[in-house]
Amino acid sequence: MTESLHPCVRPRRRFVLGVVVLCLLVVLGVFSGYCELVSKFFAVFMVEVSMLILPSRTKCGTLVQLLGLMMPCSAVAILLFGVMEEAGMHFPQWIHMVMTPLALIFWEGVVLYPFSWALIGLWRVLVVQKMQK
């Protein structure tokens, strides 16, 4: 009972995996070059990456994955701003304008991303039950 993948799922899947790998390489490069390995930040980043690597076989699932790419991309932006500040470039207004929303996306993604998957699963169950009646 294996369904073939929808034609729009495959390119989205390749794009998601490409962005996740790029973000992972940047994070590992920054940690190895400039920063100490902050275990909590790295652990949350790996949880987010592992959630995005899980395969999706539907259009809605890959759409949620595309939206979920904001999590690792915000982590990369936070790290790059941190590296720029270590290099001597200070952005006093950027901390409130950019870093706070990025941090909220990064940390809340751990809760909101699985919640959105649960909503999609519930919606699919309701649709299947409605079609069977």
DSSP file with accessible surface (Angstrom, degrees, kcal/mol):
  #  RESIDUE AA STRUCTURE BP1 BP2  ACC     N-H-->O    O-->H-N    N-H-->O    O-->H-N    TCO  KAPPA ALPHA  PHI   PSI    X-CA   Y-CA   Z-CA
    1    1 A M              0   0  223      0, 0.0     2,-0.6     0, 0.0     0, 0.0   0.000 360.0 360.0 360.0  46.4    0.0    0.0    0.0
    2    2 A T        -     0   0  134      0, 0.0     2,-0.3     0, 0.0     0, 0.0  -0.819 360.0-147.5 -92.3 126.7    2.7    2.5   -0.9
    3    3 A E        -     0   0  125     -2,-0.6     2,-0.1     1,-0.1     3,-0.1  -0.675  20.0-114.7 -89.4 145.8    1.5    5.6   -2.5
    4    4 A S        -     0   0  110     -2,-0.3     2,-0.1     1,-0.1    -1,-0.1  -0.494  40.5 -98.0 -75.3 149.5    3.7    7.3   -5.1
    5    5 A L        -     0   0   47     -2,-0.1    -1,-0.1     1,-0.1    53,-0.1  -0.429  38.3-107.7 -67.9 142.1    5.0   10.7   -4.1
    6    6 A H    >>  -     0   0   80     51,-0.5     3,-1.7     1,-0.1     4,-0.9  -0.404  31.8-115.2 -65.0 144.7    3.1   13.7   -5.3
    7    7 A P  T 34 S+     0   0   90      0, 0.0    -1,-0.1     0, 0.0     3,-0.1   0.820 114.5  51.6 -57.7 -28.5    5.1   15.5   -8.0
    8    8 A C  T 3> S+     0   0   38      1,-0.2     4,-1.1     2,-0.1     5,-0.1   0.631  98.1  68.2 -85.0  -8.6    5.5   18.7   -5.9
    9    9 A V  H <> S+     0   0    2     -3,-1.7     4,-2.6     2,-0.2     5,-0.2   0.915  92.0  57.7 -75.5 -41.1    6.9   16.7   -2.9
   10   10 A R  H  X S+     0   0  122     -4,-0.9     4,-2.3     1,-0.2     5,-0.2   0.929 108.1  42.8 -60.8 -49.9   10.2   15.6   -4.4
   11   11 A P  H  > S+     0   0   61      0, 0.0     4,-2.3     0, 0.0    -1,-0.2   0.909 115.0  51.2 -66.1 -35.4   11.6   19.1   -5.3
   12   12 A R  H  X S+     0   0   70     -4,-1.1     4,-2.7     1,-0.2    -2,-0.2   0.911 109.3  51.3 -63.4 -41.0   10.4   20.5   -2.0
   13   13 A R  H  X S+     0   0   45     -4,-2.6     4,-2.5     2,-0.2     5,-0.2   0.921 110.1  48.2 -62.9 -44.3   12.1   17.6   -0.2
   14   14 A R  H  X S+     0   0  164     -4,-2.3     4,-2.4     2,-0.2    -1,-0.2   0.910 112.6  49.4 -63.3 -40.1   15.4   18.2   -2.0
   15   15 A F  H  X S+     0   0  123     -4,-2.3     4,-2.6     2,-0.2     5,-0.2   0.933 111.0  49.2 -64.7 -45.2   15.2   21.9   -1.2
   16   16 A V  H  X S+     0   0    0     -4,-2.7     4,-2.6     1,-0.2     5,-0.2   0.947 113.3  46.4 -60.5 -47.4   14.5   21.2    2.5
   17   17 A L  H  X S+     0   0   63     -4,-2.5     4,-2.5     1,-0.2     5,-0.2   0.899 111.7  51.9 -64.0 -38.3   17.4   18.8    2.8
   18   18 A G  H  X S+     0   0   42     -4,-2.4     4,-2.3    -5,-0.2    -1,-0.2   0.935 112.1  44.8 -63.7 -44.2   19.8   21.2    0.9
   19   19 A V  H  X S+     0   0   26     -4,-2.6     4,-2.8     2,-0.2     5,-0.2   0.915 113.1  51.3 -67.1 -40.4   18.9   24.1    3.2
   20   20 A V  H  X S+     0   0    2     -4,-2.6     4,-2.6    -5,-0.2    -2,-0.2   0.934 111.4  47.1 -63.7 -43.8   19.2   21.9    6.3
   21   21 A V  H  X S+     0   0   81     -4,-2.5     4,-2.6    -5,-0.2    -1,-0.2   0.928 112.5  49.9 -64.3 -42.2   22.7   20.6    5.3
   22   22 A L  H  X S+     0   0  110     -4,-2.3     4,-2.3    -5,-0.2    -2,-0.2   0.938 112.3  47.2 -62.0 -45.2   23.8   24.2    4.5
   23   23 A C  H  X S+     0   0    8     -4,-2.8     4,-2.7     1,-0.2     5,-0.2   0.914 111.5  51.5 -62.7 -41.1   22.7   25.4    7.9
   24   24 A L  H  X S+     0   0   44     -4,-2.6     4,-2.6    -5,-0.2     5,-0.2   0.918 109.6  49.5 -63.1 -42.0   24.3   22.5    9.6
   25   25 A L  H  X S+     0   0  111     -4,-2.6     4,-2.4     2,-0.2    -1,-0.2   0.914 111.9  48.4 -63.8 -41.8   27.6   23.2    7.9
   26   26 A V  H  X S+     0   0   44     -4,-2.3     4,-2.7     2,-0.2     5,-0.2   0.937 112.5  48.2 -64.2 -45.2   27.5   26.9    8.8
   27   27 A V  H  X S+     0   0    0     -4,-2.7     4,-2.7     1,-0.2     5,-0.2   0.936 113.5  46.6 -63.2 -44.3   26.7   26.1   12.5
   28   28 A L  H  X S+     0   0   80     -4,-2.6     4,-2.2    -5,-0.2    -1,-0.2   0.903 112.8  50.6 -65.0 -38.0   29.5   23.5   12.7
   29   29 A G  H  X S+     0   0   38     -4,-2.4     4,-1.9    -5,-0.2     5,-0.3   0.916 112.0  46.6 -65.2 -41.6   31.9   25.9   11.0
   30   30 A V  H  X>S+     0   0   12     -4,-2.7     4,-2.7     1,-0.2     5,-1.8   0.934 113.3  48.8 -66.8 -43.9   31.0   28.7   13.4
   31   31 A F  H  <5S+     0   0   18     -4,-2.7    -1,-0.2    -5,-0.2    -2,-0.2   0.895 114.5  45.2 -64.8 -37.1   31.3   26.5   16.5
   32   32 A S  H  <5S+     0   0  102     -4,-2.2    -1,-0.2    -5,-0.2    -2,-0.2   0.827 123.6  34.1 -76.4 -27.4   34.6   25.1   15.4
   33   33 A G  H  <5S+     0   0   57     -4,-1.9    -2,-0.2    -5,-0.2    -3,-0.2   0.899 132.6   2.6 -95.0 -44.7   36.1   28.5   14.5
   34   34 A Y  T  <5S+     0   0  145     -4,-2.7     2,-0.2    -5,-0.3    -3,-0.2   0.800 109.6  53.4-115.7 -44.6   34.8   31.2   16.7
   35   35 A C  S   <S-     0   0   30     -5,-1.8     2,-0.2     1,-0.1    -1,-0.1  -0.654  73.6-111.5-104.8 157.7   32.5   30.1   19.5
   36   36 A E        -     0   0  171     -2,-0.2     2,-1.1     1,-0.1    -4,-0.1  -0.488  51.3 -92.9 -73.3 156.0   32.6   27.6   22.3
   37   37 A L        -     0   0  111     -2,-0.2     2,-0.9    -6,-0.1    -1,-0.1  -0.612  38.9-155.9 -75.6 102.6   30.2   24.8   21.8
   38   38 A V     >  -     0   0   79     -2,-1.1     4,-2.6     1,-0.2     5,-0.3  -0.750   4.9-156.7 -81.3 109.9   27.1   26.0   23.7
   39   39 A S  H  > S+     0   0   89     -2,-0.9     4,-2.6     1,-0.2     5,-0.2   0.869  85.5  48.9 -64.9 -39.4   25.5   22.7   24.5
   40   40 A K  H  > S+     0   0  161      2,-0.2     4,-2.5     1,-0.2     5,-0.2   0.943 114.4  45.4 -66.1 -45.8   21.9   23.9   24.9
   41   41 A F  H  > S+     0   0   26      1,-0.2     4,-2.5     2,-0.2    -2,-0.2   0.943 116.2  45.8 -61.4 -47.3   21.9   25.9   21.7
   42   42 A F  H  X S+     0   0   48     -4,-2.6     4,-2.5     2,-0.2    -1,-0.2   0.897 111.8  52.0 -66.2 -37.8   23.5   23.1   19.7
   43   43 A A  H  X S+     0   0   54     -4,-2.6     4,-2.1    -5,-0.3    -1,-0.2   0.932 111.9  45.5 -65.0 -44.3   21.1   20.5   21.2
   44   44 A V  H  X S+     0   0   25     -4,-2.5     4,-2.5     1,-0.2    -2,-0.2   0.915 112.0  52.7 -65.2 -40.5   18.0   22.6   20.3
   45   45 A F  H  X S+     0   0    0     -4,-2.5     4,-2.6    -5,-0.2    -2,-0.2   0.929 109.5  48.5 -60.1 -43.2   19.5   23.2   16.8
   46   46 A M  H  X S+     0   0   70     -4,-2.5     4,-2.7     2,-0.2    -1,-0.2   0.870 109.3  52.9 -67.7 -34.5   20.0   19.4   16.3
   47   47 A V  H  X S+     0   0   65     -4,-2.1     4,-2.1     2,-0.2    -1,-0.2   0.937 111.2  47.0 -63.3 -43.9   16.4   18.7   17.5
   48   48 A E  H  X S+     0   0    0     -4,-2.5     4,-1.8     2,-0.2    -2,-0.2   0.922 113.2  48.2 -64.2 -42.5   15.1   21.2   14.9
   49   49 A V  H  X S+     0   0    4     -4,-2.6     4,-1.6     1,-0.2    -1,-0.2   0.925 110.5  51.2 -64.3 -42.1   17.2   19.7   12.2
   50   50 A S  H  X S+     0   0   64     -4,-2.7     4,-1.0     1,-0.2    -1,-0.2   0.865 107.8  53.1 -65.8 -33.0   16.2   16.2   13.0
   51   51 A M  H  < S+     0   0   27     -4,-2.1    -1,-0.2     1,-0.2     3,-0.2   0.882 110.7  47.4 -66.8 -35.2   12.5   17.2   12.9
   52   52 A L  H  < S+     0   0    0     -4,-1.8    -2,-0.2     1,-0.2    -1,-0.2   0.764 105.3  59.3 -77.2 -23.5   13.0   18.7    9.4
   53   53 A I  H  < S+     0   0   80     -4,-1.6    -1,-0.2    -5,-0.1    -2,-0.2   0.777  78.3 106.4 -77.0 -23.7   14.9   15.6    8.2
   54   54 A L  S  < S-     0   0  110     -4,-1.0    -3,-0.0    -3,-0.2     2,-0.0  -0.295  81.4-109.5 -55.9 133.4   11.9   13.3    8.9
   55   55 A P        -     0   0   99      0, 0.0     2,-0.4     0, 0.0    -1,-0.1  -0.306  29.0-160.0 -71.4 149.5   10.3   12.4    5.6
   56   56 A S        -     0   0    9    -47,-0.1   -43,-0.1    -3,-0.1     0, 0.0  -0.993  11.2-172.3-127.1 137.4    7.0   13.8    4.4
   57   57 A R        +     0   0  137     -2,-0.4   -51,-0.5   -52,-0.1     2,-0.3   0.302  62.6  70.5-111.4   6.4    4.9   12.2    1.7
   58   58 A T  S  > S-     0   0   27      1,-0.1     4,-1.9   -53,-0.1     5,-0.2  -0.827  80.6-119.0-123.3 165.2    2.2   14.8    1.3
   59   59 A K  H  > S+     0   0  106     -2,-0.3     4,-1.9     1,-0.2     5,-0.1   0.910 115.7  49.6 -66.1 -42.5    1.9   18.3    0.0
   60   60 A C  H  > S+     0   0   48      1,-0.2     4,-2.3     2,-0.2    -1,-0.2   0.895 108.8  53.1 -64.9 -39.8    0.8   19.7    3.4
   61   61 A G  H  > S+     0   0    0      1,-0.2     4,-2.0     2,-0.2    -1,-0.2   0.917 110.4  45.5 -63.4 -42.5    3.7   18.0    5.1
   62   62 A T  H  X S+     0   0    0     -4,-1.9     4,-2.3     2,-0.2    -1,-0.2   0.852 109.8  55.8 -72.3 -29.0    6.3   19.5    2.8
   63   63 A L  H  X S+     0   0   87     -4,-1.9     4,-2.2     2,-0.2    -2,-0.2   0.926 107.8  48.4 -65.5 -41.0    4.7   22.9    3.1
   64   64 A V  H  X S+     0   0   17     -4,-2.3     4,-2.5     1,-0.2    -2,-0.2   0.899 109.8  53.1 -65.0 -37.3    5.1   22.7    6.9
   65   65 A Q  H  X S+     0   0    0     -4,-2.0     4,-0.8     2,-0.2    -1,-0.2   0.906 106.7  51.8 -64.2 -40.0    8.7   21.6    6.4
   66   66 A L  H >< S+     0   0   52     -4,-2.3     3,-0.7     1,-0.2    -2,-0.2   0.914 112.1  45.8 -62.2 -40.9    9.3   24.7    4.2
   67   67 A L  H >< S+     0   0  105     -4,-2.2     3,-1.5     1,-0.2    -2,-0.2   0.869 107.3  59.6 -67.2 -34.1    7.8   26.9    6.9
   68   68 A G  H >< S+     0   0    5     -4,-2.5     3,-1.7     1,-0.3    -1,-0.2   0.653  82.7  82.0 -69.4 -14.8    9.9   25.0    9.5
   69   69 A L  T <X S+     0   0   13     -4,-0.8     4,-1.8    -3,-0.7    -1,-0.3   0.699  74.6  76.1 -63.9 -15.6   13.1   26.1    7.6
   70   70 A M  H <> S+     0   0  105     -3,-1.5     4,-2.2    -4,-0.2    -1,-0.3   0.821  86.8  62.9 -63.5 -27.6   12.8   29.4    9.5
   71   71 A M  H <> S+     0   0    6     -3,-1.7     4,-1.8     2,-0.2    -1,-0.2   0.985 109.6  32.8 -65.5 -59.4   14.1   27.6   12.6
   72   72 A P  H  > S+     0   0    0      0, 0.0     4,-2.3     0, 0.0    -1,-0.2   0.878 117.9  56.0 -68.9 -29.7   17.6   26.6   11.4
   73   73 A C  H  X S+     0   0   57     -4,-1.8     4,-2.2     1,-0.2    -2,-0.2   0.900 107.2  49.2 -67.0 -36.3   17.9   29.7    9.3
   74   74 A S  H  X S+     0   0    3     -4,-2.2     4,-2.5     2,-0.2    -1,-0.2   0.889 109.2  53.1 -68.5 -34.9   17.2   31.9   12.3
   75   75 A A  H  X S+     0   0    0     -4,-1.8     4,-2.4     2,-0.2    -2,-0.2   0.922 109.1  49.0 -64.2 -41.2   19.8   29.9   14.3
   76   76 A V  H  X S+     0   0   20     -4,-2.3     4,-2.6     1,-0.2    -2,-0.2   0.926 111.1  49.8 -63.9 -41.9   22.4   30.6   11.5
   77   77 A A  H  X S+     0   0   27     -4,-2.2     4,-2.5     2,-0.2     5,-0.2   0.919 109.9  50.9 -63.7 -41.9   21.5   34.3   11.5
   78   78 A I  H  X S+     0   0   29     -4,-2.5     4,-2.1     1,-0.2    -1,-0.2   0.936 112.4  46.7 -60.1 -46.1   21.9   34.5   15.3
   79   79 A L  H  X S+     0   0   16     -4,-2.4     4,-2.4     1,-0.2    -2,-0.2   0.907 111.3  50.7 -64.7 -40.1   25.3   32.8   15.1
   80   80 A L  H  X S+     0   0   79     -4,-2.6     4,-2.4     2,-0.2    -1,-0.2   0.902 110.3  49.3 -67.5 -37.8   26.5   35.0   12.2
   81   81 A F  H  X S+     0   0   29     -4,-2.5     4,-2.2     2,-0.2    -1,-0.2   0.892 110.8  51.9 -64.5 -37.7   25.4   38.2   14.1
   82   82 A G  H  X S+     0   0   26     -4,-2.1     4,-2.1    -5,-0.2    -2,-0.2   0.909 109.3  49.0 -63.4 -40.4   27.3   36.8   17.1
   83   83 A V  H  X S+     0   0   20     -4,-2.4     4,-1.8     2,-0.2    -2,-0.2   0.916 110.1  51.4 -66.0 -40.2   30.4   36.2   15.0
   84   84 A M  H  <>S+     0   0   57     -4,-2.4     5,-2.4     1,-0.2     4,-0.4   0.896 109.7  49.7 -65.2 -36.8   30.2   39.8   13.6
   85   85 A E  H ><5S+     0   0   59     -4,-2.2     3,-1.0     1,-0.2    -1,-0.2   0.880 109.2  51.6 -69.3 -36.2   30.0   41.2   17.2
   86   86 A E  H 3<5S+     0   0  116     -4,-2.1    -1,-0.2     1,-0.2    -2,-0.2   0.838 105.5  57.0 -65.3 -30.3   33.0   39.1   18.2
   87   87 A A  T 3<5S-     0   0   74     -4,-1.8    -1,-0.2    -5,-0.2    -2,-0.2   0.555 129.2 -96.4 -78.3  -7.1   34.8   40.6   15.2
   88   88 A G  T < 5S+     0   0   48     -3,-1.0     2,-0.6    -4,-0.4    -3,-0.2   0.398  84.4 126.2 110.5  -2.7   34.1   44.1   16.5
   89   89 A M      < -     0   0  100     -5,-2.4     2,-0.4    -6,-0.2    -1,-0.3  -0.808  41.5-164.0 -90.0 119.9   31.0   45.2   14.6
   90   90 A H        -     0   0  140     -2,-0.6    -5,-0.0    -3,-0.1    -4,-0.0  -0.891  14.3-172.4-109.7 135.6   28.4   46.3   17.1
   91   91 A F     >  +     0   0   45     -2,-0.4     4,-1.1     1,-0.1    -6,-0.0  -0.793   6.8 175.7-123.1  84.9   24.7   46.6   16.1
   92   92 A P  H  > S+     0   0   84      0, 0.0     4,-0.6     0, 0.0     3,-0.3   0.905  83.2  39.4 -63.1 -40.5   22.9   48.2   19.1
   93   93 A Q  H  > S+     0   0  125      1,-0.2     4,-2.1     2,-0.2     3,-0.3   0.778 106.1  66.7 -78.4 -24.6   19.5   48.5   17.4
   94   94 A W  H  >>S+     0   0  117      1,-0.2     4,-2.9     2,-0.2     5,-2.0   0.798  89.1  65.7 -67.8 -27.8   19.8   45.2   15.7
   95   95 A I  I  <>S+     0   0   71     -4,-1.1     5,-1.5    -3,-0.3    -1,-0.2   0.943 112.3  32.5 -61.3 -44.7   19.6   43.3   18.9
   96   96 A H  I  <5S+     0   0  147     -4,-0.6    -2,-0.2    -3,-0.3    -1,-0.2   0.848 125.9  42.8 -79.7 -33.4   16.1   44.4   19.6
   97   97 A M  I  <5S+     0   0  138     -4,-2.1    -2,-0.2     3,-0.1    -3,-0.2   0.828 133.4   8.9 -83.7 -32.8   15.0   44.5   15.9
   98   98 A V  I  X5S+     0   0   33     -4,-2.9     4,-2.1    -5,-0.2    -3,-0.2   0.783 122.0  52.8-116.6 -48.4   16.5   41.3   14.6
   99   99 A M  I  ><S+     0   0   39     -5,-2.0     4,-2.7     1,-0.2     5,-0.2   0.889 106.2  53.1 -67.1 -40.1   17.9   39.1   17.3
  100  100 A T  H  ><S+     0   0   68     -5,-1.5     4,-2.4    -6,-0.3    -1,-0.2   0.953 112.0  43.7 -64.2 -48.5   14.8   38.9   19.5
  101  101 A P  H  > S+     0   0   59      0, 0.0     4,-2.4     0, 0.0    -1,-0.2   0.914 114.8  50.8 -62.9 -37.2   12.5   37.8   16.8
  102  102 A L  H  X S+     0   0   30     -4,-2.1     4,-2.6     1,-0.2    -2,-0.2   0.913 110.2  49.2 -64.7 -40.8   15.1   35.3   15.5
  103  103 A A  H  X S+     0   0   32     -4,-2.7     4,-2.7     2,-0.2     5,-0.3   0.894 110.1  51.4 -65.0 -38.6   15.5   33.9   19.0
  104  104 A L  H  X S+     0   0   88     -4,-2.4     4,-2.5     2,-0.2     5,-0.3   0.923 111.5  47.0 -63.9 -42.5   11.7   33.6   19.4
  105  105 A I  H  X S+     0   0   63     -4,-2.4     4,-1.4    -5,-0.2    -2,-0.2   0.936 113.8  49.3 -62.0 -43.8   11.5   31.7   16.1
  106  106 A F  H  < S+     0   0    0     -4,-2.6     4,-0.5    -5,-0.2    -2,-0.2   0.949 119.4  34.4 -62.8 -49.8   14.4   29.5   17.0
  107  107 A W  H >< S+     0   0  123     -4,-2.7     3,-0.7     1,-0.2     4,-0.4   0.873 119.2  48.0 -79.3 -37.3   13.1   28.5   20.5
  108  108 A E  H >X S+     0   0   98     -4,-2.5     4,-3.1    -5,-0.3     3,-0.9   0.715  95.5  75.2 -77.5 -17.9    9.4   28.4   19.8
  109  109 A G  H 3X S+     0   0    8     -4,-1.4     4,-2.1    -5,-0.3    -1,-0.2   0.828  85.7  63.9 -61.2 -29.2    9.9   26.3   16.7
  110  110 A V  H <4 S+     0   0   47     -3,-0.7    -1,-0.2    -4,-0.5    -2,-0.2   0.845 115.5  30.2 -64.5 -30.4   10.6   23.3   18.9
  111  111 A V  H <> S+     0   0  104     -3,-0.9     4,-1.6    -4,-0.4    -2,-0.2   0.883 122.2  47.1 -92.6 -45.5    7.0   23.6   20.2
  112  112 A L  H  X S+     0   0   95     -4,-3.1     4,-2.4     1,-0.2    -3,-0.2   0.835 105.4  58.3 -71.2 -34.6    5.1   25.0   17.2
  113  113 A Y  H  X S+     0   0   12     -4,-2.1     4,-1.9    -5,-0.3    -1,-0.2   0.966 110.5  40.5 -64.6 -51.5    6.6   22.7   14.6
  114  114 A P  H  > S+     0   0   55      0, 0.0     4,-2.3     0, 0.0    -1,-0.2   0.880 113.5  56.8 -64.2 -32.3    5.4   19.4   16.2
  115  115 A F  H  X S+     0   0  121     -4,-1.6     4,-2.3     2,-0.2    -2,-0.2   0.916 106.3  48.7 -62.4 -41.9    2.1   21.2   17.0
  116  116 A S  H  X S+     0   0   35     -4,-2.4     4,-2.2     1,-0.2    -1,-0.2   0.890 109.9  52.0 -66.4 -37.0    1.5   22.0   13.4
  117  117 A W  H  X S+     0   0   75     -4,-1.9     4,-2.5     2,-0.2    -1,-0.2   0.902 108.9  51.1 -62.5 -39.7    2.3   18.4   12.4
  118  118 A A  H  X S+     0   0   61     -4,-2.3     4,-2.5     1,-0.2    -2,-0.2   0.911 109.1  50.7 -64.8 -39.8   -0.3   17.2   15.0
  119  119 A L  H  X S+     0   0   88     -4,-2.3     4,-2.6     2,-0.2    -1,-0.2   0.909 110.5  48.7 -64.1 -41.0   -2.9   19.6   13.5
  120  120 A I  H  X S+     0   0   27     -4,-2.2     4,-2.6     2,-0.2    -2,-0.2   0.923 111.4  50.2 -64.9 -41.5   -2.2   18.3   10.0
  121  121 A G  H  X S+     0   0   34     -4,-2.5     4,-2.2     2,-0.2    -2,-0.2   0.921 111.7  47.8 -62.0 -42.2   -2.5   14.7   11.2
  122  122 A L  H  X S+     0   0  100     -4,-2.5     4,-2.5     2,-0.2    -2,-0.2   0.922 111.2  51.1 -64.0 -42.5   -5.8   15.5   13.0
  123  123 A W  H  X S+     0   0  143     -4,-2.6     4,-2.4     1,-0.2    -2,-0.2   0.920 109.9  49.6 -61.6 -42.9   -7.1   17.2    9.8
  124  124 A R  H  X S+     0   0  107     -4,-2.6     4,-2.6     1,-0.2    -1,-0.2   0.901 110.2  50.6 -64.4 -39.6   -6.2   14.2    7.7
  125  125 A V  H  X S+     0   0   75     -4,-2.2     4,-2.6     1,-0.2    -1,-0.2   0.932 111.6  48.0 -63.6 -43.7   -7.9   11.8   10.1
  126  126 A L  H  X S+     0   0   94     -4,-2.5     4,-2.2     2,-0.2    -2,-0.2   0.896 112.3  48.9 -64.3 -40.0  -11.1   14.0   10.0
  127  127 A V  H  X S+     0   0   49     -4,-2.4     4,-2.3     2,-0.2    -2,-0.2   0.927 111.6  48.8 -66.2 -41.3  -11.0   14.2    6.2
  128  128 A V  H  X S+     0   0   69     -4,-2.6     4,-1.7     1,-0.2    -2,-0.2   0.926 112.3  48.5 -66.2 -41.6  -10.5   10.4    5.9
  129  129 A Q  H  X S+     0   0  100     -4,-2.6     4,-1.0     1,-0.2    -1,-0.2   0.897 111.4  50.4 -63.9 -39.2  -13.4    9.8    8.3
  130  130 A K  H  < S+     0   0  169     -4,-2.2     3,-0.3     1,-0.2    -1,-0.2   0.889 110.3  49.7 -65.8 -37.7  -15.6   12.2    6.4
  131  131 A M  H  < S+     0   0  149     -4,-2.3    -1,-0.2     1,-0.2    -2,-0.2   0.807 107.5  54.8 -72.0 -28.4  -14.8   10.5    3.1
  132  132 A Q  H  <        0   0  153     -4,-1.7    -1,-0.2    -5,-0.2    -2,-0.2   0.711 360.0 360.0 -77.5 -21.2  -15.6    7.1    4.5
  133  133 A K     <        0   0  211     -4,-1.0    -3,-0.0    -3,-0.3    -4,-0.0  -0.118 360.0 360.0 -78.2 360.0  -19.1    8.1    5.7
